[in-house]
């Protein structure tokens, strides 16, 4: 049974979903940062992880970037690319996935504790769409990378009306 939360006045119940946040980090050359997980030989993935209780989506995206790709990254949040739910396993029958776009503003990429020993690379959209590229996260979703590039082109120059650049780990205006 899916856990629920009830409003203070008891008038409504909402389902509680576990949430995964996938962070599409893109640089000015429109290349995506991917990591090759040491236990998943030959497979690449975007920065990703589960949202902790009390976190915002942006907090989770930045924390995971810090844990997986290094504490020195400077990233500018641009927005959500796509969101969907999926079957995770027998106990987590519904998981919500939020795909978030972050502009790379600088800093050294160095796999953190979560991805120690990982190879890292910057990949163009063309490279990601080749049959030889094995991507595990997001699964079967080259269209998400195309959408991310389109949104990056649309949002990249909006520095005053979107979130300003942040250093990973820095408190942001979305923190509670």
VMD Tcl script that draws the C-alpha trace (Angstrom):
set ca {
  {0.00 0.00 0.00}
  {1.30 3.45 -0.92}
  {1.91 5.65 2.17}
  {-0.12 8.86 2.36}
  {0.04 12.17 4.15}
  {-3.06 13.97 5.38}
  {-3.58 17.74 5.35}
  {-3.67 19.52 8.74}
  {-7.45 19.88 8.67}
  {-7.84 16.25 7.58}
  {-9.73 17.17 4.43}
  {-7.39 15.56 1.91}
  {-4.88 12.75 1.58}
  {-1.96 12.75 -0.84}
  {0.23 9.81 -1.85}
  {3.84 9.90 -0.68}
  {6.19 8.93 -3.46}
  {9.87 8.15 -3.30}
  {11.63 10.58 -5.65}
  {14.69 10.18 -7.88}
  {16.33 13.31 -9.26}
  {18.34 13.07 -12.48}
  {20.66 16.02 -13.07}
  {21.56 16.87 -16.64}
  {24.71 19.00 -16.34}
  {25.47 20.75 -19.64}
  {28.37 23.00 -20.58}
  {28.56 25.93 -23.02}
  {29.58 23.54 -25.84}
  {26.25 21.74 -25.23}
  {28.00 18.63 -23.90}
  {26.59 16.57 -21.04}
  {28.57 15.40 -18.04}
  {28.23 11.63 -17.60}
  {29.87 9.23 -15.19}
  {30.76 5.59 -15.76}
  {29.87 3.79 -12.54}
  {32.66 1.39 -11.48}
  {30.17 -1.45 -10.75}
  {28.29 -1.01 -14.04}
  {31.05 -1.77 -16.51}
  {30.65 0.05 -19.82}
  {27.48 1.91 -18.79}
  {27.20 5.69 -18.41}
  {24.75 7.77 -16.39}
  {23.84 11.34 -15.55}
  {24.26 12.47 -11.96}
  {21.31 10.98 -10.09}
  {20.03 9.89 -6.72}
  {17.15 9.73 -4.30}
  {15.67 12.79 -2.66}
  {16.05 12.92 1.11}
  {13.21 13.85 3.45}
  {12.92 17.62 3.81}
  {14.88 18.39 0.62}
  {13.65 20.43 -2.28}
  {14.19 19.12 -5.81}
  {16.91 21.73 -6.37}
  {18.60 20.87 -3.07}
  {18.69 17.21 -4.12}
  {20.05 18.00 -7.59}
  {22.87 20.09 -6.11}
  {23.65 17.61 -3.31}
  {23.88 14.71 -5.75}
  {26.13 16.77 -8.05}
  {28.38 17.48 -5.07}
  {28.45 13.84 -3.95}
  {28.93 12.30 -7.40}
  {30.82 14.86 -9.49}
  {32.78 16.94 -6.98}
  {32.38 19.72 -4.44}
  {34.05 22.37 -6.63}
  {31.42 22.41 -9.38}
  {29.70 25.72 -10.01}
  {26.24 25.08 -11.42}
  {23.36 27.30 -12.43}
  {19.94 25.69 -12.08}
  {17.80 26.17 -15.17}
  {14.68 24.07 -14.58}
  {12.86 20.78 -14.89}
  {13.17 18.93 -18.20}
  {10.60 16.24 -17.54}
  {8.90 14.34 -14.72}
  {7.30 10.91 -14.68}
  {6.62 7.96 -12.40}
  {7.75 4.37 -12.86}
  {7.70 0.99 -11.18}
  {10.92 0.57 -9.15}
  {10.53 -2.79 -7.38}
  {8.03 -4.91 -5.41}
  {8.22 -2.62 -2.36}
  {8.49 0.70 -4.19}
  {5.72 0.24 -6.70}
  {5.72 3.89 -7.79}
  {8.76 6.14 -7.88}
  {8.65 9.69 -9.15}
  {11.53 10.80 -11.40}
  {12.33 14.49 -11.84}
  {14.83 15.35 -14.57}
  {16.58 18.66 -13.83}
  {18.80 20.83 -16.06}
  {21.91 22.50 -14.62}
  {24.31 24.76 -16.54}
  {27.97 24.03 -15.84}
  {29.65 27.30 -14.85}
  {33.09 25.88 -13.96}
  {34.98 23.94 -11.33}
  {36.85 20.66 -11.35}
  {34.89 17.49 -12.01}
  {36.11 14.85 -9.59}
  {33.98 11.83 -8.66}
  {32.99 11.93 -5.01}
  {32.33 9.17 -2.50}
  {29.17 7.98 -4.28}
  {31.06 7.48 -7.54}
  {34.65 6.87 -6.38}
  {36.65 5.29 -9.17}
  {34.27 6.44 -11.90}
  {35.39 7.71 -15.25}
  {33.86 11.02 -16.29}
  {33.27 12.50 -19.71}
  {31.58 15.31 -21.58}
  {29.42 14.03 -24.44}
  {27.68 15.84 -27.29}
  {24.11 15.07 -28.25}
  {25.38 13.33 -31.39}
  {27.66 11.06 -29.34}
  {24.83 10.21 -26.93}
  {22.55 9.18 -29.77}
  {24.99 6.66 -31.24}
  {24.15 2.98 -30.86}
  {27.55 2.33 -29.27}
  {26.80 4.60 -26.28}
  {25.44 2.54 -23.38}
  {23.43 4.78 -21.05}
  {21.77 3.25 -18.01}
  {20.35 6.46 -16.46}
  {18.14 7.72 -17.99}
  {17.08 4.44 -19.58}
  {16.13 4.51 -23.27}
  {15.65 8.26 -23.26}
  {17.76 9.98 -25.90}
  {14.80 12.30 -26.43}
  {15.42 13.69 -22.92}
  {18.91 14.79 -23.95}
  {17.45 16.48 -27.05}
  {14.88 18.25 -24.86}
  {17.65 19.28 -22.44}
  {19.66 20.88 -25.27}
  {16.55 22.69 -26.55}
  {15.76 24.01 -23.07}
  {19.40 24.94 -22.46}
  {19.36 27.06 -25.63}
  {16.12 28.69 -24.49}
  {17.15 29.31 -20.87}
  {20.96 29.77 -20.89}
  {20.94 33.56 -21.35}
  {18.21 34.23 -18.76}
  {20.50 34.98 -15.86}
  {18.41 37.63 -14.14}
  {15.02 35.93 -14.08}
  {16.20 32.37 -13.38}
  {18.26 31.06 -10.49}
  {21.73 32.73 -10.32}
  {24.89 30.56 -10.38}
  {25.45 28.60 -7.18}
  {28.35 26.75 -5.68}
  {27.27 23.22 -4.79}
  {26.46 23.05 -1.09}
  {25.57 26.75 -0.93}
  {22.19 27.65 0.54}
  {19.82 28.69 -2.23}
  {16.60 30.64 -2.37}
  {14.62 27.40 -2.62}
  {15.92 25.98 0.66}
  {13.41 25.73 3.46}
}
mol new
graphics top color blue
foreach p $ca { graphics top sphere $p radius 0.5 }
foreach p [lrange $ca 0 end-1] q [lrange $ca 1 end] { graphics top cylinder $p $q radius 0.2 }
display resetview
